[in-house]
Amino acid sequence: LYENDVHCSIDGYTKLAGLRDAIAKADTCYVGIVSCGDFAAGADVGKNSQGKYIVDILRSVGYDAITLGNHELDYGVPHIKDIMQQAGAPVVCSNLFDMEGNQIFPSYTIHQYGSKRVAFAGALTPQTMQIEMSAFYDLVQQAVDEARAKGADYVIMLSHLGERPASRIDSHELISKTNGIDALLDAHTHSTVPCVYVENKDGKQIPITQTGIHFANIGKLIITTGGKVSVQLIPVEEITYTSPRVTATT
């Protein structure tokens, strides 16, 4: 399950966790949750705690991987680096560096689901940090290749890039310039994209999706036992199951 650009819409987290729990109890599949960023800013609950209350909720929900959005950096890189240590999930971002040129978060994480290993790689809109386009694509490709070399059966890109003209480097261009990505979960432009296919560097059609904004939808990516990858959006208003597991101190 995936979300993006929640912008402090905290009510949706209960339904997100509830949907995860319902799937886990009723189905034979493995299930996890990832975020494509812009969760910590956008309302007073985020501003008043500089994102900490939202990170508390992320920890309570239980994520498999998180990438950052540009608005996470509204509070400054040192602060977000500090509070994300409390998120209880790997934070991935292939193109965020400190002033000394050191990468702040790992480019990817690999999660084991049964016999399969799924890598979640992260990429943040380069407007946040000046970088040449070719260097950006190289960083992402390096992360994908390394994840594959370490045994990932699938690579899912958590992308806070969006679509042009809002982004100088957009998610469609990222797919066209790389290979080895099985699906791209997008963010940043607040678009509702159930699924579009973009041809990668090898001529393979790769699905791109985006859930909208403020938990309008929750995304569901499915990898079948035969290796087929598909995505769909579930309107949050249609989800009635709730979970008592989601709590946060505010």
C-alpha positions in Angstrom: 0.0 0.0 0.0 1.3 3.5 -0.8 0.5 7.1 -0.1 1.9 10.5 -1.1 1.4 14.2 -0.3 -0.7 13.5 2.8 0.2 17.0 4.1 -0.8 16.2 7.7 -4.2 14.7 6.9 -3.9 12.5 9.9 -7.4 10.9 9.8 -6.4 8.9 6.8 -3.7 6.9 8.7 -6.3 4.9 10.6 -7.9 3.7 7.3 -4.4 3.0 5.8 -3.4 0.8 8.8 -6.9 -0.7 8.9 -6.8 -1.6 5.2 -3.3 -3.2 5.7 -4.6 -5.2 8.7 -7.7 -6.3 6.8 -5.7 -7.6 3.8 -3.3 -9.4 6.1 -6.1 -11.2 7.9 -8.3 -12.0 5.0 -5.8 -12.8 2.2 -2.8 -15.1 1.6 -0.5 -12.3 0.4 2.2 -10.4 2.2 1.4 -6.7 2.7 3.3 -3.6 3.6 3.1 0.2 3.6 5.3 2.9 2.0 5.3 6.7 1.7 6.4 8.9 -1.2 6.8 12.0 0.9 5.3 15.4 1.9 3.7 14.1 5.1 5.2 16.4 7.8 4.0 19.8 6.6 0.7 21.4 5.5 -1.3 21.9 8.7 -0.9 23.1 12.3 -0.3 19.6 13.6 2.9 19.5 11.5 3.9 23.1 11.9 3.6 23.2 15.7 5.7 20.1 16.2 8.0 20.6 13.2 6.8 17.3 11.9 7.4 15.3 15.0 3.8 14.4 15.7 3.4 13.1 12.2 6.5 11.0 12.5 5.0 9.6 15.7 2.0 8.5 13.7 4.2 6.9 11.0 5.9 4.9 13.7 2.5 3.8 15.1 1.2 2.7 11.7 4.3 0.7 10.8 5.9 1.5 7.5 8.2 -0.7 5.4 9.9 2.3 3.7 9.6 6.1 3.5 11.1 8.7 1.1 11.1 12.4 1.8 9.2 15.2 0.0 10.5 18.7 -0.5 8.3 20.0 2.4 9.9 17.7 4.9 12.9 19.9 4.4 10.9 23.0 5.4 12.1 22.3 8.9 15.8 22.0 7.9 17.8 19.0 7.0 19.4 18.5 10.5 15.9 18.5 12.2 14.3 16.1 9.7 17.3 13.8 9.9 16.9 13.7 13.7 13.2 13.1 13.9 13.2 10.5 11.1 15.3 8.3 13.3 12.0 7.9 15.3 9.9 6.8 12.3 10.5 3.1 12.9 11.1 2.5 9.2 14.0 2.9 6.7 14.2 6.3 5.1 15.5 6.2 1.5 16.7 9.0 -0.8 19.4 8.6 -3.4 20.0 12.3 -4.1 20.1 14.2 -0.7 23.5 15.2 0.5 24.9 17.5 3.2 27.2 20.4 2.6 30.3 18.1 2.8 28.9 15.9 0.0 27.9 13.0 2.3 24.7 11.2 1.4 22.2 11.7 4.3 20.0 8.6 3.8 20.6 5.3 2.1 19.4 5.1 -1.5 17.3 2.0 -1.0 16.2 -0.7 1.4 15.5 -4.4 0.7 12.5 -6.0 2.4 11.9 -9.8 2.5 8.3 -10.9 1.6 8.3 -14.7 1.8 10.8 -16.0 -0.7 11.0 -12.7 -2.6 13.1 -9.6 -1.9 11.7 -6.2 -2.8 13.9 -3.1 -2.9 12.4 0.3 -2.3 14.6 3.1 -3.7 13.9 6.8 -3.1 14.4 10.0 -5.2 13.5 13.5 -4.2 12.8 16.4 -6.6 16.1 18.0 -7.5 14.7 21.5 -7.1 15.4 20.9 -3.4 19.1 20.6 -4.2 20.9 21.8 -7.3 22.1 18.8 -9.3 22.8 18.1 -13.0 20.2 16.0 -14.7 22.7 13.4 -15.9 24.1 13.1 -12.4 20.6 12.6 -11.0 19.8 9.8 -13.4 23.2 8.2 -12.6 22.5 8.2 -8.9 19.1 6.5 -9.3 20.5 3.9 -11.8 23.4 3.2 -9.4 20.9 2.6 -6.6 18.8 0.3 -8.7 21.8 -1.7 -10.0 23.2 -2.1 -6.5 19.8 -3.3 -5.1 19.6 -5.9 -7.9 23.2 -7.0 -7.2 22.3 -7.5 -3.6 19.5 -9.9 -4.5 16.4 -7.8 -5.0 13.8 -9.6 -7.2 11.9 -6.4 -7.7 12.8 -2.7 -7.4 10.0 -0.2 -6.6 10.9 3.5 -6.9 9.4 5.8 -4.3 9.6 9.1 -6.3 8.9 12.6 -5.1 9.2 14.0 -8.6 5.8 14.4 -10.2 5.0 15.4 -13.7 6.1 18.4 -15.9 5.8 21.3 -15.9 5.9 21.3 -12.1 9.2 19.4 -12.0 12.4 20.1 -13.9 13.1 16.4 -13.7 9.9 14.4 -13.8 9.0 10.8 -13.1 8.4 9.9 -16.7 11.8 11.1 -17.7 13.4 9.1 -14.9 11.8 5.9 -16.2 12.9 6.6 -19.8 16.5 7.2 -18.7 16.9 4.1 -16.5 16.3 0.4 -16.4 15.6 -2.2 -13.7 12.7 -0.4 -12.0 9.5 -2.4 -11.9 7.1 0.3 -10.8 7.3 4.0 -9.9 5.1 5.3 -7.1 5.1 9.1 -7.6 4.3 12.3 -5.7 4.9 16.1 -5.6 2.4 17.3 -8.2 -0.7 16.2 -6.3 -2.0 14.4 -9.4 -4.5 11.5 -9.3 -2.9 8.9 -11.6 -4.4 5.4 -11.3 -1.8 4.1 -13.8 0.1 5.2 -16.8 2.8 3.2 -18.6 6.2 4.7 -19.7 8.8 2.9 -21.7 12.1 2.5 -19.9 15.6 2.5 -21.4 15.2 -1.2 -22.4 11.8 -0.6 -24.0 9.9 -2.2 -21.2 6.6 -0.6 -20.1 6.7 0.5 -16.5 3.7 1.6 -14.5 3.6 5.0 -12.8 1.0 6.0 -10.3 0.1 8.8 -7.9 -2.6 9.0 -5.2 -3.5 12.7 -5.3 -3.4 14.7 -2.1 -4.7 14.6 1.5 -5.5 10.9 1.4 -8.0 11.2 -1.4 -6.9 7.7 -2.3 -4.7 4.9 -1.0 -2.6 3.1 -3.7 -2.3 -0.7 -3.9 0.5 -2.3 -5.8 0.3 -6.0 -6.4 3.0 -8.4 -7.4 1.6 -11.8 -8.3 3.3 -15.1 -7.7 3.9 -15.1 -11.5 5.8 -11.8 -11.3 3.1 -9.5 -12.8 3.1 -6.0 -11.4 -0.1 -3.9 -11.3 -1.3 -0.8 -9.5 -4.7 0.7 -8.6 -6.2 3.4 -6.4 -8.7 2.9 -3.6 -10.8 6.0 -2.7 -10.4 6.5 1.1 -14.1 7.4 1.5 -14.9 3.8 0.4 -12.8 2.3 3.2 -14.9 1.7 6.4 -12.6 -0.6 8.4 -10.6 1.1 11.1 -7.8 -0.1 13.3 -7.2 0.7 17.0 -3.4 0.4 16.4 -2.9 4.0 15.2 -2.2 6.3 18.1 -0.1 9.4 18.6 0.7 11.7 21.4 -0.2 15.3 20.5 
